[in-house]
Amino acid sequence: MTSQNHRAMAKSATAQDRAAAIASSITAASRDASLLDHEKEFRASDDDALFEQNLNSSNNSEEDPNLSADVTAKSTTMNELATPYHYVPLEMGGNGRTHKSTVASAALIQEIGGLPTLERMTTHFYSNAFLDSTLDNFIRSHGDPHAKRFSRWIHQKLTGSSVWDEERASRSGRPVTVANGHTIVVHDRSSAHVAAWHSPKRPDHEVGRHFKLDECRVWMRLHFCAMRVIVGDSSPSFTDYYIRFIGHFISVYEGTAPTFARDSARWSADQKNTQEYIDNGRTMNDVLGLSLGQALSQIPQDEADDTYWPYEM
């Protein structure tokens, strides 16, 4: 074979490699565009997420789980300072579909100790979520600052502060890799949940599937456990408001889930429940896999029939 033929073959191989690389790049870009479409579609269905996006636009014109994994523990640090109960309604805007902070809701955050208490609460929640057999599959990496982000989102939603927007502005903007080689930039609540649905920990046949009712119930139970451990009885008004607050926001992930927020809060108050959960390998066998009808049979009839809660009549 002549040197000319060798050069021709080498040039052909190089061209083929370049074409393959371009094809691979186009395929990857197509996958990521599909994921971005998923994110946009989900955000468009969530009035609160759209409000958060518009507000941000206008403003800008692994911990050791064994240290805090005991969901049966009870915090007593603030109980001696408990404030009397007073009812604070959820204030809604945006045609009645977006949550609005008020002076009264901001005061509730002050009652419990502000942002530091919220971050302790969300840290406790994630330390248990990382161990949960259901929730951990949605969490791509334990190394991400989940608790910091979540606590600042709560603070901003209840007080009208900008701490969550400030945290978002500080993010690197680097994409993370999720299932099937997709990448996504986690820059807000919608993109964070799309990343969760496409977590590489999930079985292949479940990748991309949204949260189901049973998974929402597991999430609420563990989150309310964290609330009880960290906030304790320091502010009955905050506890009451926060259960309704979660009832509002959980609806965008599963429309039937708000009906079960009060039941999830009651479950978290009983140490026998949390101990049984731990003994079962941190799996909530009593809710996983149930149909809606079976789930409704587990809660009081008046709650099952209540289609207006957590809003004002």
HELIX and SHEET records of a PDB file:
HELIX    1   1 SER A    3  ALA A   44  1                                  42    
HELIX    2   2 ASP A   47  ASN A   59  1                                  13    
HELIX    3   3 PRO A   65  LEU A   67  5                                   3    
HELIX    4   4 ASN A   79  LEU A   81  5                                   3    
HELIX    5   5 VAL A  103  ILE A  112  1                                  10    
HELIX    6   6 GLY A  114  ALA A  129  1                                  16    
HELIX    7   7 LEU A  135  PHE A  138  5                                   4    
HELIX    8   8 HIS A  146  THR A  159  1                                  14    
HELIX    9   9 VAL A  163  ALA A  169  1                                   7    
HELIX   10  10 ALA A  179  GLY A  181  5                                   3    
HELIX   11  11 ARG A  189  TRP A  197  1                                   9    
HELIX   12  12 ASP A  204  GLU A  206  5                                   3    
HELIX   13  13 LEU A  213  VAL A  231  1                                  19    
HELIX   14  14 PRO A  236  PHE A  249  1                                  14    
HELIX   15  15 ILE A  250  VAL A  252  5                                   3    
HELIX   16  16 ALA A  257  PHE A  260  5                                   4    
HELIX   17  17 ALA A  261  ALA A  269  1                                   9    
HELIX   18  18 GLN A  271  ASP A  279  1                                   9    
HELIX   19  19 LEU A  292  LEU A  296  1                                   5    
HELIX   20  20 GLN A  301  ASP A  305  1                                   5    
SHEET    1   A 2 GLU A  91  GLY A  93  0                                        
SHEET    2   A 2 THR A  98  LYS A 100 -1                                        
SHEET    1   B 2 VAL A 176  THR A 177  0                                        
SHEET    2   B 2 THR A 183  ILE A 184 -1                                        
END                                                                             
